[in-house]
Amino acid sequence: MTTAPFIERCRELASQAGGGEAPESGPGPELTESESLIGFFQLFRPDGSDLSGLFDPFPQGDQLSDRLQRVYAAAGDDRRPQGGRDAFFIVRSPSPLPPESAEHHGATWIDGLRQLAEAVGDDRVAEKLASPPKIRVLEGIPPKHPKQPHERSELLNVFLDHAPALTEKAAGVDPHAELLRPAYYFMACDAMLRDYLMWPFYAEPTGLADPFGSYFTLWTHGVKFRVFQEDQVDLYLPRHPA
């Protein structure tokens, strides 16, 4: 299936959202078609209602639209309390999530990654997650991960470097998935949220139920994950007023 009609439709919608005229031809020599869509979904904050029907030509259209609308609903208005606008989709007022629910969704998400790794033949990720890491639930602002690769645990490398590439290894996927990949990633600079949004493209080729649904639940509640040990994943819940 050619991606040209979809790109053209996105350009038309972007032009309408910006109140100007669409570029005369394509994304330009310095950008690929997929790179030209970076920032596209930010144009339709807060509710994305002007994107109605965008995915209708796809067999997975209803599912793609539903997931995207859930992200708009969770992030809400992009206006910052102190002025200005968010460049990314951020859940600024997440509802509380019980620690036991966070632990459950963390374990479900990690097991989903293991299943996906097995389905696409990534033995490194599958073997690392075959013995599930312990889930520890904390509260507050999470510390930063180490910047230097040699300071990171192998488990952290799996989450940051290898797990985000799993969906790329699925065979027989609609080319629109690769087209949308950068645009979805830069909605929040989050590979797991990206793959939640894109999952309808991968469900049939992998034969799996959604491995990213639990991660999306954690994201909507403002939960961040951190990995500082080889056998443990820390989930940080936002601190809510008593």
Buried (B, 14 or more C-beta within 10 A) or exposed (E): EEBEEBBEBBBEBBBEBEEEEBEEEBBEEEEEBBEBBBBBBBBBBEEBEEBEEBBEEBEBBEBBBEBBBBBBEBBBEBEEEEEEEBEEBBBBEBEEBEBEBBBBBBBBBBBBBBBBBBBBEBEEBBEBBEEEBEBBBEEEEBEEBEEEEEEBBEBBBBBBEBBBEBBEBBEEBBEBBBBBBBBBBBBBEBBBBBBBBBBBBBBBBBEBEBBBBBBBBBBBBBBBBBBBBEEBBBBBBBEEEE
